[in-house]
Amino acid sequence: MAEFTWADRKNGDVVIFHGDRQASVLRGAKADRFREDVALGDDQALMARLTGNYKRGNERQAREHPRNRHR
């Protein structure tokens, strides 16, 4: 599974990569907020949420699994 990485640009933008590919660019206040949130916790989950790369299409199947039916 490819991991997320990120890099600061000289102009203040934050570039998020998934594997070797650019997944997203954050600018301005979003970039500042991202840097604060990364310092606080789980950066992989944060980057997945920001890029929209966290749903895989198996949510319905997982919801119908016997251990998840009561939820």
PyMOL Python script that loads the backbone (N, CA, C, O; Angstrom):
from pymol import cmd

cmd.read_pdbstr("""\
ATOM      1  N   MET A   1       0.840  -1.180   0.000  1.00  0.00           N
ATOM      2  CA  MET A   1       0.000   0.000   0.000  1.00  0.00           C
ATOM      3  C   MET A   1       0.884   1.242   0.000  1.00  0.00           C
ATOM      4  O   MET A   1       1.820   1.350   0.792  1.00  0.00           O
ATOM      5  N   ALA A   2       0.585   2.157  -0.876  1.00  0.00           N
ATOM      6  CA  ALA A   2       1.373   3.385  -0.983  1.00  0.00           C
ATOM      7  C   ALA A   2       1.080   4.301   0.196  1.00  0.00           C
ATOM      8  O   ALA A   2      -0.059   4.424   0.647  1.00  0.00           O
ATOM      9  N   GLU A   3       2.109   4.920   0.667  1.00  0.00           N
ATOM     10  CA  GLU A   3       1.952   5.856   1.772  1.00  0.00           C
ATOM     11  C   GLU A   3       1.864   7.279   1.249  1.00  0.00           C
ATOM     12  O   GLU A   3       2.283   7.585   0.133  1.00  0.00           O
ATOM     13  N   PHE A   4       1.310   8.132   2.085  1.00  0.00           N
ATOM     14  CA  PHE A   4       1.249   9.556   1.788  1.00  0.00           C
ATOM     15  C   PHE A   4       2.506  10.230   2.317  1.00  0.00           C
ATOM     16  O   PHE A   4       3.029   9.869   3.371  1.00  0.00           O
ATOM     17  N   THR A   5       2.974  11.207   1.568  1.00  0.00           N
ATOM     18  CA  THR A   5       4.054  12.074   2.018  1.00  0.00           C
ATOM     19  C   THR A   5       3.645  13.497   1.669  1.00  0.00           C
ATOM     20  O   THR A   5       2.730  13.712   0.874  1.00  0.00           O
ATOM     21  N   TRP A   6       4.315  14.447   2.256  1.00  0.00           N
ATOM     22  CA  TRP A   6       4.006  15.837   1.939  1.00  0.00           C
ATOM     23  C   TRP A   6       5.275  16.663   1.935  1.00  0.00           C
ATOM     24  O   TRP A   6       6.286  16.289   2.529  1.00  0.00           O
ATOM     25  N   ALA A   7       5.202  17.797   1.252  1.00  0.00           N
ATOM     26  CA  ALA A   7       6.350  18.692   1.146  1.00  0.00           C
ATOM     27  C   ALA A   7       5.865  20.132   1.141  1.00  0.00           C
ATOM     28  O   ALA A   7       4.805  20.451   0.603  1.00  0.00           O
ATOM     29  N   ASP A   8       6.672  20.997   1.757  1.00  0.00           N
ATOM     30  CA  ASP A   8       6.420  22.441   1.726  1.00  0.00           C
ATOM     31  C   ASP A   8       7.065  23.020   0.484  1.00  0.00           C
ATOM     32  O   ASP A   8       8.163  22.617   0.100  1.00  0.00           O
ATOM     33  N   ARG A   9       6.395  23.953  -0.134  1.00  0.00           N
ATOM     34  CA  ARG A   9       6.980  24.709  -1.232  1.00  0.00           C
ATOM     35  C   ARG A   9       7.436  26.060  -0.706  1.00  0.00           C
ATOM     36  O   ARG A   9       6.996  26.510   0.351  1.00  0.00           O
ATOM     37  N   LYS A  10       8.317  26.696  -1.451  1.00  0.00           N
ATOM     38  CA  LYS A  10       8.831  28.018  -1.044  1.00  0.00           C
ATOM     39  C   LYS A  10       7.726  29.054  -0.939  1.00  0.00           C
ATOM     40  O   LYS A  10       7.820  29.981  -0.135  1.00  0.00           O
ATOM     41  N   ASN A  11       6.666  28.907  -1.755  1.00  0.00           N
ATOM     42  CA  ASN A  11       5.589  29.896  -1.763  1.00  0.00           C
ATOM     43  C   ASN A  11       4.559  29.661  -0.654  1.00  0.00           C
ATOM     44  O   ASN A  11       3.573  30.395  -0.574  1.00  0.00           O
ATOM     45  N   GLY A  12       4.768  28.648   0.210  1.00  0.00           N
ATOM     46  CA  GLY A  12       3.865  28.398   1.325  1.00  0.00           C
ATOM     47  C   GLY A  12       2.850  27.301   1.072  1.00  0.00           C
ATOM     48  O   GLY A  12       2.125  26.915   1.989  1.00  0.00           O
ATOM     49  N   ASP A  13       2.777  26.790  -0.147  1.00  0.00           N
ATOM     50  CA  ASP A  13       1.860  25.694  -0.461  1.00  0.00           C
ATOM     51  C   ASP A  13       2.368  24.398   0.161  1.00  0.00           C
ATOM     52  O   ASP A  13       3.560  24.240   0.426  1.00  0.00           O
ATOM     53  N   VAL A  14       1.445  23.484   0.384  1.00  0.00           N
ATOM     54  CA  VAL A  14       1.779  22.134   0.833  1.00  0.00           C
ATOM     55  C   VAL A  14       1.325  21.177  -0.255  1.00  0.00           C
ATOM     56  O   VAL A  14       0.171  21.209  -0.680  1.00  0.00           O
ATOM     57  N   VAL A  15       2.242  20.320  -0.705  1.00  0.00           N
ATOM     58  CA  VAL A  15       1.929  19.337  -1.730  1.00  0.00           C
ATOM     59  C   VAL A  15       1.857  17.969  -1.065  1.00  0.00           C
ATOM     60  O   VAL A  15       2.780  17.566  -0.357  1.00  0.00           O
ATOM     61  N   ILE A  16       0.749  17.252  -1.297  1.00  0.00           N
ATOM     62  CA  ILE A  16       0.567  15.916  -0.746  1.00  0.00           C
ATOM     63  C   ILE A  16       0.748  14.911  -1.874  1.00  0.00           C
ATOM     64  O   ILE A  16       0.145  15.039  -2.939  1.00  0.00           O
ATOM     65  N   PHE A  17       1.587  13.909  -1.626  1.00  0.00           N
ATOM     66  CA  PHE A  17       1.856  12.858  -2.595  1.00  0.00           C
ATOM     67  C   PHE A  17       1.311  11.534  -2.085  1.00  0.00           C
ATOM     68  O   PHE A  17       1.346  11.263  -0.885  1.00  0.00           O
ATOM     69  N   HIS A  18       0.808  10.713  -2.995  1.00  0.00           N
ATOM     70  CA  HIS A  18       0.400   9.344  -2.682  1.00  0.00           C
ATOM     71  C   HIS A  18       1.287   8.451  -3.518  1.00  0.00           C
ATOM     72  O   HIS A  18       1.122   8.357  -4.735  1.00  0.00           O
ATOM     73  N   GLY A  19       2.226   7.795  -2.864  1.00  0.00           N
ATOM     74  CA  GLY A  19       3.249   7.074  -3.605  1.00  0.00           C
ATOM     75  C   GLY A  19       4.144   8.093  -4.284  1.00  0.00           C
ATOM     76  O   GLY A  19       4.698   8.973  -3.625  1.00  0.00           O
ATOM     77  N   ASP A  20       4.289   7.981  -5.588  1.00  0.00           N
ATOM     78  CA  ASP A  20       5.116   8.921  -6.339  1.00  0.00           C
ATOM     79  C   ASP A  20       4.303  10.005  -7.029  1.00  0.00           C
ATOM     80  O   ASP A  20       4.871  10.865  -7.702  1.00  0.00           O
ATOM     81  N   ARG A  21       2.995   9.977  -6.876  1.00  0.00           N
ATOM     82  CA  ARG A  21       2.129  10.913  -7.600  1.00  0.00           C
ATOM     83  C   ARG A  21       1.607  12.028  -6.706  1.00  0.00           C
ATOM     84  O   ARG A  21       1.331  11.822  -5.524  1.00  0.00           O
ATOM     85  N   GLN A  22       1.480  13.201  -7.288  1.00  0.00           N
ATOM     86  CA  GLN A  22       0.910  14.325  -6.569  1.00  0.00           C
ATOM     87  C   GLN A  22      -0.590  14.102  -6.423  1.00  0.00           C
ATOM     88  O   GLN A  22      -1.289  13.884  -7.412  1.00  0.00           O
ATOM     89  N   ALA A  23      -1.080  14.157  -5.194  1.00  0.00           N
ATOM     90  CA  ALA A  23      -2.498  13.910  -4.936  1.00  0.00           C
ATOM     91  C   ALA A  23      -3.273  15.193  -4.677  1.00  0.00           C
ATOM     92  O   ALA A  23      -4.453  15.278  -5.015  1.00  0.00           O
ATOM     93  N   SER A  24      -2.627  16.194  -4.082  1.00  0.00           N
ATOM     94  CA  SER A  24      -3.340  17.412  -3.731  1.00  0.00           C
ATOM     95  C   SER A  24      -2.349  18.532  -3.442  1.00  0.00           C
ATOM     96  O   SER A  24      -1.190  18.290  -3.103  1.00  0.00           O
ATOM     97  N   VAL A  25      -2.832  19.765  -3.583  1.00  0.00           N
ATOM     98  CA  VAL A  25      -2.053  20.948  -3.220  1.00  0.00           C
ATOM     99  C   VAL A  25      -2.925  21.789  -2.300  1.00  0.00           C
ATOM    100  O   VAL A  25      -4.067  22.103  -2.634  1.00  0.00           O
ATOM    101  N   LEU A  26      -2.393  22.148  -1.157  1.00  0.00           N
ATOM    102  CA  LEU A  26      -3.106  22.996  -0.203  1.00  0.00           C
ATOM    103  C   LEU A  26      -2.445  24.368  -0.192  1.00  0.00           C
ATOM    104  O   LEU A  26      -1.220  24.484  -0.164  1.00  0.00           O
ATOM    105  N   ARG A  27      -3.273  25.397  -0.213  1.00  0.00           N
ATOM    106  CA  ARG A  27      -2.764  26.765  -0.255  1.00  0.00           C
ATOM    107  C   ARG A  27      -3.366  27.606   0.872  1.00  0.00           C
ATOM    108  O   ARG A  27      -4.458  27.323   1.365  1.00  0.00           O
ATOM    109  N   GLY A  28      -2.643  28.622   1.258  1.00  0.00           N
ATOM    110  CA  GLY A  28      -3.155  29.607   2.208  1.00  0.00           C
ATOM    111  C   GLY A  28      -3.495  29.034   3.566  1.00  0.00           C
ATOM    112  O   GLY A  28      -2.694  28.332   4.182  1.00  0.00           O
ATOM    113  N   ALA A  29      -4.708  29.346   4.026  1.00  0.00           N
ATOM    114  CA  ALA A  29      -5.148  28.943   5.358  1.00  0.00           C
ATOM    115  C   ALA A  29      -5.247  27.416   5.484  1.00  0.00           C
ATOM    116  O   ALA A  29      -4.982  26.862   6.551  1.00  0.00           O
ATOM    117  N   LYS A  30      -5.629  26.739   4.394  1.00  0.00           N
ATOM    118  CA  LYS A  30      -5.704  25.272   4.443  1.00  0.00           C
ATOM    119  C   LYS A  30      -4.326  24.662   4.664  1.00  0.00           C
ATOM    120  O   LYS A  30      -4.192  23.685   5.401  1.00  0.00           O
ATOM    121  N   ALA A  31      -3.310  25.225   4.039  1.00  0.00           N
ATOM    122  CA  ALA A  31      -1.943  24.737   4.218  1.00  0.00           C
ATOM    123  C   ALA A  31      -1.479  24.971   5.656  1.00  0.00           C
ATOM    124  O   ALA A  31      -0.855  24.100   6.263  1.00  0.00           O
ATOM    125  N   ASP A  32      -1.785  26.142   6.188  1.00  0.00           N
ATOM    126  CA  ASP A  32      -1.406  26.451   7.578  1.00  0.00           C
ATOM    127  C   ASP A  32      -2.095  25.498   8.552  1.00  0.00           C
ATOM    128  O   ASP A  32      -1.468  24.979   9.475  1.00  0.00           O
ATOM    129  N   ARG A  33      -3.386  25.274   8.338  1.00  0.00           N
ATOM    130  CA  ARG A  33      -4.145  24.372   9.210  1.00  0.00           C
ATOM    131  C   ARG A  33      -3.607  22.951   9.116  1.00  0.00           C
ATOM    132  O   ARG A  33      -3.533  22.250  10.124  1.00  0.00           O
ATOM    133  N   PHE A  34      -3.228  22.520   7.911  1.00  0.00           N
ATOM    134  CA  PHE A  34      -2.656  21.195   7.712  1.00  0.00           C
ATOM    135  C   PHE A  34      -1.380  21.023   8.534  1.00  0.00           C
ATOM    136  O   PHE A  34      -1.205  20.006   9.204  1.00  0.00           O
ATOM    137  N   ARG A  35      -0.496  22.007   8.485  1.00  0.00           N
ATOM    138  CA  ARG A  35       0.756  21.916   9.244  1.00  0.00           C
ATOM    139  C   ARG A  35       0.490  21.803  10.741  1.00  0.00           C
ATOM    140  O   ARG A  35       1.183  21.064  11.440  1.00  0.00           O
ATOM    141  N   GLU A  36      -0.507  22.531  11.235  1.00  0.00           N
ATOM    142  CA  GLU A  36      -0.866  22.445  12.658  1.00  0.00           C
ATOM    143  C   GLU A  36      -1.408  21.063  12.995  1.00  0.00           C
ATOM    144  O   GLU A  36      -1.032  20.481  14.013  1.00  0.00           O
ATOM    145  N   ASP A  37      -2.291  20.530  12.145  1.00  0.00           N
ATOM    146  CA  ASP A  37      -2.909  19.233  12.411  1.00  0.00           C
ATOM    147  C   ASP A  37      -1.908  18.082  12.321  1.00  0.00           C
ATOM    148  O   ASP A  37      -2.008  17.115  13.076  1.00  0.00           O
ATOM    149  N   VAL A  38      -0.954  18.179  11.411  1.00  0.00           N
ATOM    150  CA  VAL A  38       0.067  17.134  11.283  1.00  0.00           C
ATOM    151  C   VAL A  38       0.902  17.066  12.556  1.00  0.00           C
ATOM    152  O   VAL A  38       1.286  15.982  12.993  1.00  0.00           O
ATOM    153  N   ALA A  39       1.181  18.212  13.144  1.00  0.00           N
ATOM    154  CA  ALA A  39       1.974  18.244  14.371  1.00  0.00           C
ATOM    155  C   ALA A  39       1.246  17.581  15.536  1.00  0.00           C
ATOM    156  O   ALA A  39       1.883  17.135  16.491  1.00  0.00           O
ATOM    157  N   LEU A  40      -0.087  17.512  15.465  1.00  0.00           N
ATOM    158  CA  LEU A  40      -0.876  16.974  16.570  1.00  0.00           C
ATOM    159  C   LEU A  40      -1.112  15.467  16.511  1.00  0.00           C
ATOM    160  O   LEU A  40      -1.308  14.835  17.549  1.00  0.00           O
ATOM    161  N   GLY A  41      -1.097  14.875  15.302  1.00  0.00           N
ATOM    162  CA  GLY A  41      -1.504  13.476  15.297  1.00  0.00           C
ATOM    163  C   GLY A  41      -1.200  12.704  14.037  1.00  0.00           C
ATOM    164  O   GLY A  41      -0.173  12.912  13.391  1.00  0.00           O
ATOM    165  N   ASP A  42      -2.106  11.811  13.698  1.00  0.00           N
ATOM    166  CA  ASP A  42      -1.940  10.830  12.638  1.00  0.00           C
ATOM    167  C   ASP A  42      -1.950  11.487  11.256  1.00  0.00           C
ATOM    168  O   ASP A  42      -3.009  11.801  10.713  1.00  0.00           O
ATOM    169  N   ASP A  43      -0.775  11.687  10.709  1.00  0.00           N
ATOM    170  CA  ASP A  43      -0.679  12.382   9.427  1.00  0.00           C
ATOM    171  C   ASP A  43      -1.198  11.556   8.257  1.00  0.00           C
ATOM    172  O   ASP A  43      -1.720  12.132   7.302  1.00  0.00           O
ATOM    173  N   GLN A  44      -1.075  10.230   8.292  1.00  0.00           N
ATOM    174  CA  GLN A  44      -1.550   9.390   7.189  1.00  0.00           C
ATOM    175  C   GLN A  44      -3.073   9.478   7.045  1.00  0.00           C
ATOM    176  O   GLN A  44      -3.578   9.623   5.931  1.00  0.00           O
ATOM    177  N   ALA A  45      -3.798   9.394   8.141  1.00  0.00           N
ATOM    178  CA  ALA A  45      -5.259   9.484   8.094  1.00  0.00           C
ATOM    179  C   ALA A  45      -5.700  10.876   7.648  1.00  0.00           C
ATOM    180  O   ALA A  45      -6.658  11.015   6.887  1.00  0.00           O
ATOM    181  N   LEU A  46      -5.009  11.888   8.115  1.00  0.00           N
ATOM    182  CA  LEU A  46      -5.334  13.266   7.730  1.00  0.00           C
ATOM    183  C   LEU A  46      -5.152  13.467   6.229  1.00  0.00           C
ATOM    184  O   LEU A  46      -6.022  14.035   5.569  1.00  0.00           O
ATOM    185  N   MET A  47      -4.032  13.005   5.689  1.00  0.00           N
ATOM    186  CA  MET A  47      -3.782  13.176   4.254  1.00  0.00           C
ATOM    187  C   MET A  47      -4.757  12.356   3.418  1.00  0.00           C
ATOM    188  O   MET A  47      -5.177  12.805   2.352  1.00  0.00           O
ATOM    189  N   ALA A  48      -5.122  11.172   3.878  1.00  0.00           N
ATOM    190  CA  ALA A  48      -6.110  10.367   3.154  1.00  0.00           C
ATOM    191  C   ALA A  48      -7.450  11.088   3.107  1.00  0.00           C
ATOM    192  O   ALA A  48      -8.116  11.102   2.071  1.00  0.00           O
ATOM    193  N   ARG A  49      -7.840  11.680   4.217  1.00  0.00           N
ATOM    194  CA  ARG A  49      -9.114  12.399   4.267  1.00  0.00           C
ATOM    195  C   ARG A  49      -9.088  13.638   3.365  1.00  0.00           C
ATOM    196  O   ARG A  49     -10.066  13.919   2.672  1.00  0.00           O
ATOM    197  N   LEU A  50      -7.992  14.367   3.372  1.00  0.00           N
ATOM    198  CA  LEU A  50      -7.894  15.585   2.576  1.00  0.00           C
ATOM    199  C   LEU A  50      -7.864  15.307   1.078  1.00  0.00           C
ATOM    200  O   LEU A  50      -8.361  16.111   0.289  1.00  0.00           O
ATOM    201  N   THR A  51      -7.291  14.188   0.684  1.00  0.00           N
ATOM    202  CA  THR A  51      -7.209  13.869  -0.742  1.00  0.00           C
ATOM    203  C   THR A  51      -8.417  13.100  -1.230  1.00  0.00           C
ATOM    204  O   THR A  51      -8.584  12.908  -2.434  1.00  0.00           O
ATOM    205  N   GLY A  52      -9.272  12.651  -0.303  1.00  0.00           N
ATOM    206  CA  GLY A  52     -10.438  11.875  -0.704  1.00  0.00           C
ATOM    207  C   GLY A  52     -10.100  10.435  -1.000  1.00  0.00           C
ATOM    208  O   GLY A  52     -10.920   9.718  -1.573  1.00  0.00           O
ATOM    209  N   ASN A  53      -8.923   9.995  -0.629  1.00  0.00           N
ATOM    210  CA  ASN A  53      -8.458   8.651  -0.951  1.00  0.00           C
ATOM    211  C   ASN A  53      -8.614   7.734   0.267  1.00  0.00           C
ATOM    212  O   ASN A  53      -7.645   7.133   0.729  1.00  0.00           O
ATOM    213  N   TYR A  54      -9.825   7.636   0.771  1.00  0.00           N
ATOM    214  CA  TYR A  54     -10.041   6.794   1.931  1.00  0.00           C
ATOM    215  C   TYR A  54     -11.221   5.862   1.781  1.00  0.00           C
ATOM    216  O   TYR A  54     -11.386   4.972   2.615  1.00  0.00           O
ATOM    217  N   LYS A  55     -12.042   6.015   0.777  1.00  0.00           N
ATOM    218  CA  LYS A  55     -13.158   5.108   0.545  1.00  0.00           C
ATOM    219  C   LYS A  55     -12.802   4.187  -0.609  1.00  0.00           C
ATOM    220  O   LYS A  55     -12.335   4.643  -1.653  1.00  0.00           O
ATOM    221  N   ARG A  56     -13.016   2.919  -0.426  1.00  0.00           N
ATOM    222  CA  ARG A  56     -12.603   1.933  -1.412  1.00  0.00           C
ATOM    223  C   ARG A  56     -13.755   1.190  -2.059  1.00  0.00           C
ATOM    224  O   ARG A  56     -13.522   0.274  -2.848  1.00  0.00           O
ATOM    225  N   GLY A  57     -14.996   1.556  -1.749  1.00  0.00           N
ATOM    226  CA  GLY A  57     -16.129   0.916  -2.392  1.00  0.00           C
ATOM    227  C   GLY A  57     -16.635  -0.326  -1.692  1.00  0.00           C
ATOM    228  O   GLY A  57     -17.588  -0.947  -2.164  1.00  0.00           O
ATOM    229  N   ASN A  58     -16.031  -0.706  -0.588  1.00  0.00           N
ATOM    230  CA  ASN A  58     -16.476  -1.905   0.108  1.00  0.00           C
ATOM    231  C   ASN A  58     -17.245  -1.578   1.388  1.00  0.00           C
ATOM    232  O   ASN A  58     -17.418  -2.445   2.245  1.00  0.00           O
ATOM    233  N   GLU A  59     -17.706  -0.341   1.522  1.00  0.00           N
ATOM    234  CA  GLU A  59     -18.394   0.059   2.733  1.00  0.00           C
ATOM    235  C   GLU A  59     -19.707  -0.707   2.923  1.00  0.00           C
ATOM    236  O   GLU A  59     -20.029  -1.113   4.040  1.00  0.00           O
ATOM    237  N   ARG A  60     -20.462  -0.905   1.846  1.00  0.00           N
ATOM    238  CA  ARG A  60     -21.727  -1.621   1.950  1.00  0.00           C
ATOM    239  C   ARG A  60     -21.486  -3.067   2.360  1.00  0.00           C
ATOM    240  O   ARG A  60     -22.180  -3.600   3.226  1.00  0.00           O
ATOM    241  N   GLN A  61     -20.508  -3.692   1.739  1.00  0.00           N
ATOM    242  CA  GLN A  61     -20.179  -5.070   2.060  1.00  0.00           C
ATOM    243  C   GLN A  61     -19.751  -5.194   3.532  1.00  0.00           C
ATOM    244  O   GLN A  61     -20.157  -6.138   4.210  1.00  0.00           O
ATOM    245  N   ALA A  62     -18.955  -4.275   4.019  1.00  0.00           N
ATOM    246  CA  ALA A  62     -18.502  -4.310   5.404  1.00  0.00           C
ATOM    247  C   ALA A  62     -19.663  -4.068   6.364  1.00  0.00           C
ATOM    248  O   ALA A  62     -19.711  -4.666   7.438  1.00  0.00           O
ATOM    249  N   ARG A  63     -20.597  -3.198   5.988  1.00  0.00           N
ATOM    250  CA  ARG A  63     -21.739  -2.904   6.854  1.00  0.00           C
ATOM    251  C   ARG A  63     -22.615  -4.138   7.033  1.00  0.00           C
ATOM    252  O   ARG A  63     -23.213  -4.325   8.093  1.00  0.00           O
ATOM    253  N   GLU A  64     -22.694  -4.978   6.007  1.00  0.00           N
ATOM    254  CA  GLU A  64     -23.544  -6.167   6.060  1.00  0.00           C
ATOM    255  C   GLU A  64     -22.860  -7.368   6.691  1.00  0.00           C
ATOM    256  O   GLU A  64     -23.486  -8.417   6.841  1.00  0.00           O
ATOM    257  N   HIS A  65     -21.602  -7.245   7.060  1.00  0.00           N
ATOM    258  CA  HIS A  65     -20.884  -8.350   7.704  1.00  0.00           C
ATOM    259  C   HIS A  65     -21.529  -8.626   9.070  1.00  0.00           C
ATOM    260  O   HIS A  65     -21.940  -7.688   9.752  1.00  0.00           O
ATOM    261  N   PRO A  66     -21.622  -9.896   9.476  1.00  0.00           N
ATOM    262  CA  PRO A  66     -22.296 -10.232  10.745  1.00  0.00           C
ATOM    263  C   PRO A  66     -21.813  -9.458  11.963  1.00  0.00           C
ATOM    264  O   PRO A  66     -22.624  -9.104  12.819  1.00  0.00           O
ATOM    265  N   ARG A  67     -20.533  -9.191  12.065  1.00  0.00           N
ATOM    266  CA  ARG A  67     -20.038  -8.492  13.267  1.00  0.00           C
ATOM    267  C   ARG A  67     -20.423  -7.015  13.269  1.00  0.00           C
ATOM    268  O   ARG A  67     -20.328  -6.370  14.313  1.00  0.00           O
ATOM    269  N   ASN A  68     -20.857  -6.456  12.132  1.00  0.00           N
ATOM    270  CA  ASN A  68     -21.187  -5.042  12.025  1.00  0.00           C
ATOM    271  C   ASN A  68     -22.684  -4.771  11.899  1.00  0.00           C
ATOM    272  O   ASN A  68     -23.082  -3.613  11.775  1.00  0.00           O
ATOM    273  N   ARG A  69     -23.499  -5.777  11.926  1.00  0.00           N
ATOM    274  CA  ARG A  69     -24.936  -5.581  11.697  1.00  0.00           C
ATOM    275  C   ARG A  69     -25.626  -4.779  12.793  1.00  0.00           C
ATOM    276  O   ARG A  69     -26.626  -4.115  12.522  1.00  0.00           O
ATOM    277  N   HIS A  70     -25.133  -4.822  13.993  1.00  0.00           N
ATOM    278  CA  HIS A  70     -25.772  -4.109  15.099  1.00  0.00           C
ATOM    279  C   HIS A  70     -25.449  -2.616  15.091  1.00  0.00           C
ATOM    280  O   HIS A  70     -26.025  -1.869  15.883  1.00  0.00           O
ATOM    281  N   ARG A  71     -24.572  -2.171  14.247  1.00  0.00           N
ATOM    282  CA  ARG A  71     -24.143  -0.757  14.224  1.00  0.00           C
ATOM    283  C   ARG A  71     -25.055   0.091  13.412  1.00  0.00           C
ATOM    284  O   ARG A  71     -24.835   1.297  13.294  1.00  0.00           O
TER     285      ARG A  71
END
""", "prot")
cmd.dss("prot")
cmd.show_as("cartoon", "prot")
cmd.util.cbc("prot")
cmd.orient("prot")
